[in-house]
Amino acid sequence: MTVTERGGGAKLAKTVVAGLSVFGFGGLAALAHPAATSVSGNPYFPLAVGATWTYKATSGPAAGSTVTTRVVSTRATAAGTVVNMRIASNSSVVLNAHYVVRPNGSVEFEGTAPGSTKVSLSGSGDYFIPNARQVTSCHPCAFTGTFTTKLATMSIQEHLLESVTSMGLQHIAVPAGSFTAEKLLLSMKLTGAYGGITTDSTTKFYDYLARNVGVVESGGGTVTTSVAGQTFHSSTGNEVLVKYTP
C-alpha cells in the first residue's frame, strides 16, 4: 500500500492520519448520519464524493487552526478505484491526496504538497489504514513501510514502523456531536539519515473512530525526536471534529 506523508517526517505522517483520517468513525453517529455511497468498502474509512470533514486543533502548536478534508472525485481504473481528496488548512489547500482502493481491499495513497513537494508511503497489506476487523481487534497490529519525500532534485527516505492497538469503545462529545467510537492507540516510529546525520522520531497518539462518520477526535499524545544524539520532546496537541457532511 502507498500512503502520503504530512508535514515533514513524523509530523507529516500525523497530519495524514488526523487530516485524512477519515478512516475511523462509528457508534451513535451512525444513527444521525446514514452511510453514503462509499467506495472504500470499510465503514471506518468512508469515501463518498462530496463527503467533508472539518477539524479544529484545540491544543498544541496549531491550536485554533482548522483542517478540512473533502472527497473531490472518484474513478474506476484497472488498478482499482481512485479517490481524489483535498486537505486544506484554514481554507488554504495544503495537500492533494490520491487513494487507490484495490480489489483486495488494500489502500494506496500518495499526496502532493505546495511547491512541487511530493510525499508517498510504500508498504504492504493493510498498512497504516486498519481494515474494519482490525479497528476492533488489534492487540496490537504492526505495519512497516517507507516514506519518500521528493523536494525538487532531492529525495529523502525514512523507514516507518507503526503499531495500532484497539482499546475498546469510548463515548466522545465534540462540536460535531456525541459519538460512541472505537479508541485506537497509534505509535509511529520514523528513522532516517540525511547527509550523515541520523534521525529517530516516535509519535504516539489516540484516534477515536465512529462508523460511517470518520475520526471524531485525534491527539492526546507525544512526539520524541532524536537528531545526532540530541533528544527533544513535544506534544501532538488535540483535534476534534467540528462538522461532518456525508
N, C-alpha and C positions, 0 to 999 in steps of 0.2 A: 504494500500500500504506500501511497505517497501523500504526505501532508505538508502544509506550509509552515514556515516559522513565523514568529511575530515579535517584533521589537528587539531584535538582536539577541541571538542565543536563547538562554532560558527565558528571558523576558518576552521575546517574540513568541516562543512556544506557549507561554502563559496566556498571551493575548489571543492566540488561536483557540485555545480551549475556552476562554471566557467570552471573547467576542464572537467566535464561530461556534461556540459551544451550544449550538442549537441541538446538541445531541443528548439531552437528558431532561426529561420533562414528564410529569405524571400526577397521579393522585386525584385530589379534588378538582384540579384544573380540567380533568378530562370531562367533567360534567358541564363546565362552563364553556369549554372550547372543544367541540366535536372535532375529530381528526379530519383534516382537509385531505385532498388527494396528494399523498406523499409518494415520492419516487424512491425513497430510501429503503422501504420495507422494514424499518426499525422504528417502533413507536417512541424510542428515546432519542431519535435523530430524525425528526420530521422535516422533510424537504419538499415544500409545495410552493409553486410560483406565487409570488406576492407576499408570502409569509414574512413578517418583520418583527424583530426583537430589539427593544431598546433597553440598555443597561446604564445604570449610574454608579460611579465609584463613590462609596460612602466613607472610605478611609484610605490611607496610603498616599503615595506621592501624587496620584492622579485624582485625589478627592474632589468631587464636584463636577468632574467631566462626564460626558455621556458617550456611549458607543452604540451604534445602530447597525444591525446586520439584516440584510434583505436578500431573499431568493429572487434573482432577476429573471432567470430563464432556465429551461431545460431542453435537452435534445437527445435523441437516440443516436448512438454510433455503434460501430462494430465492437468497440471495446466495452461498451456499457452506456448507461445514461449519464450524460454530462450535465452537471448542475452549476450554474454561474451565480456567484454571490458577491455582494458588495458590502464591505465593512467600512463605516465612516465614524470618525471621532469628532464630536461637536460639529457635525454636518459636513466635515471635510473628508473626502474619500482617502482612506489610508491603506486599504488593501483590497484588491480584486481577487477573489478566491474561486477556484475551479475544482469541483469534486467530480470524480468518475465513480459511479456506483456500478460495480461489476456484477455479472450474472450470479456469481457465487456469494454475493452479499458483502464482499470486501470493498473498502473505500480508498480511493487515492485522492490526494489533494496537492494542489500547487497554487502559489499566490504570487502576485506582482505588486510591489510597493512603489511609491513615487520615486522618481529619479532612476528608473530602469533597474531598480533593485529587485532581484528575483530570488525567492526562497522556496525550497521544497524539502520534503522529508521522505526518505525511502525506507521501507521496511517490508514486512510480510504479514500475511494473515489479517487479523483484525486490529493491527497496531494502532494505538492511540485513540481509536473510537471503539469502545466496547460494544459488542452486539447486545441485543435485548437480554439474553440469558446471562451474559457476563455482568451486566449492570447490577443484577441482583444476587450474583453468586461468586464473584471474585474474592478469593481469600489467601493471597492476592493473585492477580493475573499479571504476568510480566511480559513486556514487549521491548524490542530493541529496534533501532533504526539509525539513519544518518541524516543529519541536517546539512543541507548545502545552501550557502548564501553566495549569490553572484553579484558583485559590485563592479560594473564596467569590465575591466580585464582581470579582476581579482576574483578568485573562487575560494571560499572557506568551507571546510567540512568539520562537523562536530559529531561525535558518537553520542547517541541518546539511549539511556536505559530508563524505561518507565515501569512503574508499578501502580496498579489500580486495586484498591481494596473496598469491597462492599461493606457498608456499616449500618444497613437497615433503613427503615422508614423514619422520616422526621417531619414534623409539622412546621411549615415555614410561612411566615407572614411578611410579604414585601409589598411595595407600592402597587404592583400589578394584581395583588390579591392574596388569598390564603391557599396553600397547597400542602398536600401530603406527598413528599418527594423522597426518592432514593438518595441516600447520602453516600458519596464516594470520596475516599482519600486518595489523592494522586501524588505521586512522587516522581519527579523527572530529574535525572542526572545527566548533564551535558559535559563532555570532556573534549578538549581540542588543543591544538598547538598553532601558534602564529609567530612566524619569524623566530622560532626557537624558544618562545615563551609559552609555557603550558598553562591552561586554564581548566578549572573544575567548578561547576556550578550545580547546586542541588536546590530545586524548588519543590516545596510541599504545600498543598492547599486542598480545600474541600470544594466539591461541586454537588449541588442539590438538583436532582433531575426529576421532572414531572412528565408523565406520559402525555404525548400529543401536544405538549406546550414547548418545552425546552428547558435549558438551565435556568432556574429561578434565582439562584444565588451562587456566588463563587468567591473563594478567597479564604481569609482567616488563616493564612499560612506564613511561611518563612522562606527566605532565599539566603543560601550560604554560598559565597563565591570565593575561590582561591585563585590568585594570579601571582605567578612567580614566588610562591611561598607565603604570600600575604593573604589573610583571610578576612572577609567582610561579611557582615550580617545585615539583613534588612527584612521588611515586611512586604507581603504581597498586596496588602490592602484588602478591600472587600467590594464586590459589585453585586447589585441587586437588580432584578427585572422590574422595570418601570412600566413597560407596556408591551403587549404581545398581540399582533394581528394575524390570525390564521391565513 
